[in-house]
Amino acid sequence: MKYLLSIFLILIGSLIFAQNGISWNAAMNLSTNTYGNAFPRLAINRAGDPMVVWGRMSDQSVMFSRWNGTAFTTPVKLNPHGLTVASANWMGPDIAAFGDTVYVVVKRTPESIHTNRLHIFTSFDGGVSFKPPVELAFIADSFSRFPTVSTDLKGNPIVAYMKFNSSFLDSRWVVTKSNDYGNTFEVDVKASGWGNSAEVCDCCPGSLVSSDDYTALVYRDNNRNLRDIWTGISSDEGVSFSSGFEVDNNNWTVNTCPASGPDGVIVGDTLYSTFMSGKGGVYRNYLSKSSIKNRTAYSVVGLTGAITGLGTQNFPRIAHAGNAIAIVWRQNIVNTAQLPILFTNDLTKGFSSTYDLVDSDNITNTDVALSASKVYVVWQDDGTGTIKFRSGIYEPISTQMDHVNQNEFSIFPNPISDEINIISNSNFECSVNIYNALGLELISSTKNSNHKINTKHFSKGIYFVKIQSKNNSQTKIIVKQ
């Protein structure tokens, strides 16, 4: 534990990086097509490894797989016999993690008064094993849809879902939370209804996001077919929702079902929400920035500018880690589906004017997650019937930059193979410490001259190099491939 704390403090206090791109690994199949591929969702465990949950529509199951350090584990079916769950190309299970505590929420099928239930699966060992499912909410004579999950500051689950009366009317979003890590849940509280609308878009999933005391429920409203995006705001970790506001100024009116919802993240006081709008019959994705404190959106912009041959955009997803933020989505260009990603390692400087292309052809929907130095993307590929996965590495920046000479040290090569060279461009003695991803020190060296360090015994992965001299301290990321 002390090593983890040490490396965390090192990174917070002394990271100085300039590169703003992603170094991508090759795409891969997460599993074979026998395990299904509907609506994959991502979370990251304590080790920084990705975990994926999705639906298998053929037998109405929820499937789970995790990265074990070298590969994804064979998918396991979470739902027991007799409990079938809902999934489709545009909706399904959701996942959230707090360290190695993992929560998966599902809606039970069929949608009838007798089986209309929501369930939660809980793991306390990073997804190695799961407890039997718990019915998480008292639905009574109502119907429910679209469960989405987040966690509070202690790691307890907060769950939002859509609720109807027995006639499928009075659609609204409600939130319920647990104070005993998913064993029991409080009575739900209403989180929607902040505009002039009496109902929400009953065919559109929502997104629940939390940071510190704030919890935001981002959803699509339905004010007489005006279907813009709103958010309900809680300042007490999801216990109550005392206010809400519109984060979308497109004023999209449509009398058919969009079947598309928003996603969001909270960074400090800012809610970043991304969504699709079909304003004017042109289906495009947008990014909204809102002040939670002032309860107002101050910027709504398209994710891209004009693109030759662009048809539609949809299903955007967003993630952040520190100052890094990434958005993925599906778009069609000249009848070819693409999976673009917008990324910045410093959100204060905004996004690049161009995007990377993660993959193309047969993309249905996608999700993204970020760790301190990695980006993970999964997507539903209906051409192969599989879930595909791709990861990349980026250099994080520090939120507390040291005012030092960034050119004092040189490190090469990176990625490394059998050795790494660290050169001090000054006359000062410098020390070099290399840590693995868990914060364990592997190398310690102090010299006046160049450092040439043997790395043949390093396994593939990410390492942190801390370099210190009389008047400079830097930490860099290196990669062994």
matplotlib code that plots the C-alpha trace (Angstrom):
import matplotlib.pyplot as plt

x = [0.0, 2.8, 4.3, 1.0, 0.7, 4.3, 3.9, 0.6, 2.3, 5.2, 2.8, 0.7, 3.7, 6.2, 4.9, 6.0, 4.9, 4.3, 3.1, -0.7, -1.3, -2.1, 0.2, -2.3, -2.0, -3.6, -7.3, -8.3, -11.4, -12.4, -13.9, -15.6, -19.0, -20.6, -20.7, -22.7, -21.7, -24.7, -24.0, -20.6, -19.7, -16.3, -14.9, -11.4, -10.4, -7.8, -4.9, -6.0, -7.2, -10.3, -13.5, -16.3, -19.9, -22.4, -25.6, -26.0, -29.4, -29.7, -30.5, -31.0, -27.8, -25.4, -21.7, -18.5, -14.8, -11.8, -8.2, -5.9, -2.6, -2.0, -5.5, -9.2, -10.6, -13.1, -16.5, -18.8, -22.5, -23.6, -27.3, -28.5, -31.0, -34.5, -33.3, -33.2, -32.0, -32.7, -30.1, -30.2, -28.0, -28.9, -29.4, -28.3, -26.4, -24.2, -21.0, -19.1, -16.1, -14.6, -11.2, -11.8, -15.5, -17.5, -21.2, -23.2, -26.9, -29.5, -33.2, -35.0, -37.2, -39.9, -41.4, -44.5, -46.0, -44.8, -41.2, -40.5, -37.4, -33.9, -30.9, -27.4, -24.4, -21.5, -17.8, -15.3, -12.2, -12.0, -14.4, -12.9, -16.1, -19.6, -22.2, -25.7, -27.9, -29.8, -33.1, -32.1, -35.3, -38.9, -40.8, -44.3, -46.9, -44.6, -42.4, -38.7, -36.0, -32.4, -30.5, -27.3, -24.8, -22.2, -20.5, -20.3, -17.1, -17.2, -17.7, -21.4, -23.5, -25.9, -28.3, -30.6, -33.4, -36.5, -39.8, -43.4, -46.8, -48.8, -50.1, -46.6, -47.2, -45.6, -42.1, -39.5, -35.9, -35.4, -32.3, -31.8, -28.6, -27.2, -25.3, -24.1, -22.3, -25.3, -27.0, -30.0, -31.3, -33.1, -36.5, -35.9, -36.1, -37.1, -34.2, -35.9, -38.7, -36.8, -38.2, -41.8, -42.0, -44.1, -42.3, -38.9, -38.1, -39.2, -37.1, -33.8, -31.1, -29.5, -26.2, -25.4, -22.1, -20.5, -17.5, -17.0, -20.3, -21.9, -24.0, -25.6, -28.3, -28.1, -31.2, -33.3, -36.5, -39.8, -41.7, -44.4, -41.8, -39.1, -36.4, -33.4, -30.9, -31.3, -29.5, -30.7, -28.1, -27.4, -25.0, -25.2, -23.9, -27.3, -29.4, -31.6, -31.9, -32.8, -32.2, -31.7, -31.1, -30.9, -27.5, -28.7, -29.8, -30.6, -34.4, -34.9, -38.5, -39.3, -42.4, -40.6, -38.3, -34.6, -33.5, -30.3, -29.2, -26.4, -23.3, -21.3, -18.4, -17.8, -14.4, -14.4, -17.4, -17.9, -20.3, -19.2, -22.1, -22.2, -25.2, -26.8, -29.3, -31.2, -32.0, -33.1, -33.0, -29.1, -28.0, -24.8, -23.1, -22.4, -20.4, -21.9, -20.0, -22.0, -21.3, -22.8, -22.6, -24.3, -26.7, -26.2, -24.7, -22.1, -21.0, -22.7, -20.6, -20.5, -17.9, -16.7, -16.9, -18.1, -16.9, -17.2, -19.7, -20.8, -24.2, -25.1, -23.4, -24.8, -24.0, -21.3, -19.5, -17.1, -14.5, -11.8, -8.9, -7.3, -6.9, -7.3, -10.6, -11.8, -15.0, -15.9, -18.9, -20.3, -20.5, -21.3, -19.2, -20.2, -22.1, -19.1, -19.4, -16.5, -15.4, -13.6, -12.0, -11.4, -8.8, -6.8, -4.4, -5.1, -8.8, -7.8, -6.4, -9.3, -9.4, -7.5, -9.2, -9.0, -9.8, -8.2, -9.9, -10.0, -11.7, -14.1, -16.8, -19.5, -19.4, -22.8, -22.0, -18.9, -17.6, -14.4, -12.5, -9.3, -6.7, -3.8, -1.9, -4.0, -7.1, -9.4, -12.1, -14.6, -17.2, -19.9, -18.9, -21.9, -19.9, -18.0, -20.6, -17.8, -16.8, -13.6, -11.1, -8.3, -5.9, -3.5, -0.9, -0.8, 1.4, -0.5, 0.2, 0.6, -2.0, 0.9, 3.7, 7.2, 9.0, 12.2, 14.2, 12.3, 15.3, 17.7, 17.1, 16.9, 15.4, 15.6, 14.4, 10.7, 9.2, 12.1, 13.4, 16.6, 17.9, 17.1, 19.5, 19.0, 21.2, 21.7, 22.3, 23.7, 26.7, 24.6, 24.5, 21.1, 19.3, 17.0, 14.2, 12.0, 8.7, 6.2, 2.5, 1.8, 4.4, 7.0, 10.6, 12.6, 15.7, 17.6, 20.7, 22.7, 25.5, 27.1, 27.3, 24.8, 22.6, 22.4, 19.9, 19.3, 15.6, 15.7, 14.0, 11.1, 7.8, 5.6, 3.7, 4.0, 6.8, 7.4, 10.9, 11.6, 14.7, 16.0, 18.9, 19.9, 17.2, 14.9, 12.5, 10.6, 8.6, 8.2, 6.3, 8.1, 6.6, 8.0, 6.4]
y = [0.0, 2.4, 1.9, 2.7, 5.9, 6.8, 6.5, 8.4, 11.3, 11.2, 11.4, 14.2, 16.3, 16.0, 14.8, 16.9, 15.7, 17.5, 14.8, 14.8, 11.8, 8.1, 5.2, 2.5, -1.3, -3.5, -4.2, -7.7, -9.8, -9.9, -13.4, -15.6, -14.8, -17.6, -15.2, -12.5, -8.8, -6.5, -3.1, -3.5, -1.3, -0.7, -0.1, -0.2, -2.1, -1.2, -2.5, -0.2, -3.2, -3.1, -5.1, -5.5, -6.4, -6.9, -8.7, -12.0, -11.6, -15.2, -16.4, -13.0, -13.3, -10.8, -11.7, -10.5, -10.6, -8.9, -8.3, -10.6, -8.9, -10.8, -11.5, -11.3, -14.1, -16.5, -14.7, -15.8, -15.6, -13.6, -14.2, -17.5, -19.9, -18.3, -14.7, -13.4, -9.9, -7.2, -6.2, -4.8, -2.9, 0.4, -0.6, -3.2, -3.8, -1.2, -1.4, 0.7, 0.1, 1.5, 0.0, -3.8, -3.4, -3.9, -3.4, -4.7, -3.7, -5.3, -5.2, -8.5, -9.7, -10.1, -6.7, -7.7, -6.8, -10.0, -10.0, -6.3, -6.1, -4.7, -6.6, -5.8, -8.2, -7.3, -8.4, -7.5, -9.0, -7.0, -9.2, -12.6, -13.7, -12.2, -12.5, -13.8, -11.0, -8.6, -7.0, -3.4, -1.4, -1.7, -1.3, -2.1, -1.9, 0.2, -0.7, 0.0, 0.3, 1.4, 0.9, 2.8, 2.7, 4.9, 4.9, 7.3, 8.3, 5.1, 2.8, 2.2, 1.8, 4.6, 3.4, 5.4, 3.9, 4.9, 4.3, 4.2, 3.6, 0.4, 2.0, 2.8, 6.5, 9.1, 8.2, 9.6, 9.0, 8.0, 7.2, 4.8, 4.2, 1.6, 2.2, -1.4, -2.1, -3.4, -5.6, -3.3, 0.0, 3.1, 4.2, 5.8, 9.6, 11.4, 13.0, 14.3, 16.8, 20.1, 21.8, 22.2, 18.5, 16.0, 13.0, 11.9, 10.2, 6.7, 4.9, 6.6, 5.4, 7.8, 8.1, 8.5, 10.1, 11.0, 12.9, 13.9, 15.0, 15.7, 13.1, 14.0, 12.1, 13.0, 12.1, 13.0, 14.8, 14.7, 18.0, 17.4, 15.7, 18.3, 15.8, 17.7, 16.7, 17.7, 16.8, 16.3, 17.4, 16.0, 17.6, 14.8, 11.8, 10.8, 11.0, 13.8, 15.7, 19.3, 21.0, 20.4, 22.2, 21.9, 21.1, 21.0, 24.0, 22.3, 22.2, 19.0, 18.1, 14.6, 12.4, 9.1, 7.2, 8.4, 5.3, 7.2, 8.7, 11.0, 10.2, 12.5, 13.0, 15.5, 17.2, 19.7, 21.9, 21.1, 18.6, 17.4, 15.7, 14.3, 13.3, 13.0, 15.5, 15.2, 18.9, 19.8, 16.2, 16.1, 13.6, 14.9, 14.4, 17.3, 18.1, 20.3, 22.0, 23.1, 24.7, 22.5, 25.3, 27.9, 25.2, 26.4, 25.2, 27.6, 25.8, 23.3, 22.4, 19.7, 17.0, 17.5, 20.1, 19.4, 16.1, 15.1, 12.2, 12.2, 10.6, 10.2, 10.3, 8.5, 6.7, 9.0, 7.9, 9.9, 9.1, 11.0, 10.4, 13.5, 16.1, 13.6, 13.2, 11.0, 10.8, 7.9, 7.5, 5.8, 7.7, 6.7, 8.1, 7.0, 4.0, 2.9, 2.8, 4.4, 4.6, 7.9, 9.1, 12.7, 12.9, 15.4, 14.8, 18.4, 19.4, 23.0, 23.2, 21.6, 18.9, 18.6, 19.8, 16.2, 12.8, 9.4, 6.5, 3.5, 1.2, 1.2, -1.1, -3.0, -0.7, -0.7, 1.0, 1.6, 2.6, 4.1, 4.2, 5.9, 5.1, 7.3, 6.5, 4.2, 4.5, 1.5, 1.2, -1.6, -1.9, -4.1, -5.6, -7.1, -8.3, -10.9, -11.1, -10.2, -7.5, -5.9, -4.2, -1.8, 0.0, 2.8, 4.6, 8.4, 10.6, 12.3, 15.8, 17.1, 19.5, 21.0, 21.7, 22.2, 25.3, 23.5, 22.9, 20.2, 19.5, 18.6, 14.8, 12.6, 9.1, 6.7, 4.5, 4.5, 1.9, 0.0, -3.4, -4.7, -1.4, 2.2, 5.2, 8.1, 11.1, 14.1, 17.2, 19.1, 18.5, 17.6, 14.1, 12.5, 9.6, 7.2, 5.1, 2.9, 1.6, -0.9, -0.2, -1.2, 1.3, -1.3, 0.0, -2.2, 0.0, 2.5, 4.2, 7.4, 8.7, 11.8, 10.3, 8.6, 5.8, 2.7, 0.3, -3.3, -4.0, -7.4, -8.9, -6.4, -7.9, -6.1, -3.2, 0.4, 1.7, 5.0, 6.5, 9.2, 11.3, 13.7, 16.1, 19.1, 21.4, 19.2, 16.3, 14.6, 11.4, 9.9, 6.9, 4.2, 1.1, -2.4, -4.0]
z = [0.0, 0.9, -2.6, -4.3, -2.2, -3.0, -6.7, -6.6, -4.8, -7.2, -10.2, -8.7, -7.7, -10.4, -13.8, -16.7, -20.1, -23.4, -25.9, -26.5, -28.7, -28.2, -29.2, -30.2, -29.9, -32.5, -32.2, -31.0, -30.4, -26.7, -27.2, -29.8, -31.2, -29.1, -26.2, -27.9, -28.3, -27.5, -25.9, -24.3, -21.3, -19.7, -16.2, -14.6, -11.5, -8.9, -11.0, -13.9, -15.9, -18.0, -17.2, -19.8, -19.4, -22.3, -23.3, -25.1, -26.8, -27.9, -24.4, -22.7, -20.6, -19.1, -19.8, -18.1, -18.9, -17.4, -18.5, -16.4, -17.3, -20.6, -22.1, -21.4, -19.3, -20.8, -20.5, -17.7, -17.5, -14.4, -14.3, -12.8, -14.4, -14.4, -14.4, -18.0, -18.7, -21.3, -23.9, -27.4, -29.8, -28.1, -24.4, -21.9, -18.6, -17.0, -14.9, -12.3, -10.2, -7.0, -6.8, -6.7, -5.8, -9.0, -9.7, -12.7, -13.0, -15.3, -16.1, -15.8, -18.7, -19.8, -19.2, -17.3, -13.9, -12.4, -13.6, -13.8, -11.6, -11.6, -10.2, -9.2, -9.2, -6.9, -6.8, -4.1, -5.8, -9.1, -11.0, -10.2, -8.5, -8.1, -5.3, -6.2, -7.7, -5.4, -6.3, -5.9, -6.0, -4.9, -8.2, -6.8, -9.6, -11.8, -14.7, -15.0, -17.6, -18.4, -15.1, -14.9, -11.9, -10.3, -6.8, -3.9, -2.0, 0.1, -2.9, -2.3, -5.5, -6.7, -9.3, -11.6, -13.7, -15.6, -13.9, -15.3, -13.9, -14.7, -17.9, -19.2, -18.5, -16.2, -17.4, -15.0, -13.8, -10.2, -8.2, -5.3, -3.3, -1.0, 2.2, 2.7, -0.7, -2.6, 0.0, 0.5, -1.2, -0.1, -1.4, -4.8, -5.3, -8.5, -10.4, -13.5, -14.4, -14.1, -17.2, -18.3, -19.2, -17.3, -18.8, -20.1, -23.4, -22.5, -25.1, -24.3, -21.8, -19.4, -17.6, -13.9, -13.0, -9.7, -8.4, -4.8, -3.4, -6.8, -8.7, -12.1, -13.8, -17.5, -19.6, -22.6, -21.9, -23.8, -23.6, -26.2, -28.5, -27.7, -26.8, -25.6, -22.9, -19.2, -16.0, -12.4, -9.8, -6.4, -3.9, -1.3, -3.2, -4.7, -1.6, -3.0, -6.3, -5.5, -8.9, -12.6, -15.8, -19.6, -21.1, -24.7, -26.8, -30.0, -29.5, -31.4, -31.9, -33.1, -32.6, -33.1, -30.7, -30.9, -28.8, -28.0, -24.7, -23.3, -21.4, -19.0, -16.7, -13.9, -13.6, -10.7, -11.0, -14.7, -16.2, -19.6, -21.4, -24.9, -26.9, -30.3, -31.7, -34.9, -35.2, -38.7, -39.8, -39.4, -36.8, -35.1, -31.8, -29.4, -26.3, -23.7, -20.8, -17.8, -14.4, -11.7, -9.2, -11.4, -12.8, -16.4, -19.7, -21.1, -24.2, -26.7, -29.7, -32.3, -31.9, -35.5, -38.2, -41.7, -43.0, -46.7, -47.1, -43.4, -42.9, -39.3, -35.9, -32.8, -29.5, -28.1, -24.9, -22.7, -20.0, -18.1, -15.8, -14.2, -16.9, -19.7, -21.5, -24.4, -26.5, -28.8, -31.1, -34.2, -37.5, -41.1, -44.0, -47.5, -46.1, -43.9, -40.1, -38.3, -34.7, -34.1, -30.9, -29.7, -27.0, -25.0, -22.1, -21.0, -21.0, -20.2, -23.7, -25.4, -28.0, -31.2, -34.4, -35.8, -34.4, -34.5, -36.1, -33.8, -36.4, -39.3, -40.7, -38.7, -35.7, -33.9, -30.5, -28.4, -25.0, -23.6, -20.3, -19.2, -16.6, -15.6, -18.8, -20.9, -23.0, -23.6, -26.3, -26.8, -29.6, -30.9, -34.2, -35.9, -38.9, -36.8, -34.0, -31.5, -29.1, -30.2, -28.0, -28.5, -26.1, -26.3, -24.2, -23.6, -21.4, -18.6, -17.5, -14.0, -12.5, -10.5, -13.0, -11.7, -13.1, -14.1, -17.2, -19.0, -21.3, -18.5, -19.0, -22.1, -22.1, -25.0, -26.5, -25.6, -26.0, -24.5, -25.4, -23.7, -22.2, -21.5, -21.7, -19.3, -20.0, -17.7, -19.8, -16.8, -14.5, -11.5, -10.1, -10.7, -9.3, -11.3, -9.8, -11.9, -10.6, -12.1, -12.5, -8.9, -7.6, -6.6, -7.0, -9.5, -10.2, -8.1, -9.5, -8.8, -11.1, -12.4, -15.9, -18.2, -16.9, -19.1, -17.4, -18.4, -18.9, -20.4, -17.3, -17.5, -18.5, -21.0, -19.6, -18.2, -15.9, -14.2, -14.2, -11.6, -12.2, -9.6, -9.6, -7.5, -8.9, -11.0, -10.5, -13.2, -13.7, -17.1, -18.4, -20.4, -22.1, -22.6, -25.6]

ax = plt.figure().add_subplot(projection="3d")
ax.plot(x, y, z, "-o")
ax.set_aspect("equal")
plt.show()
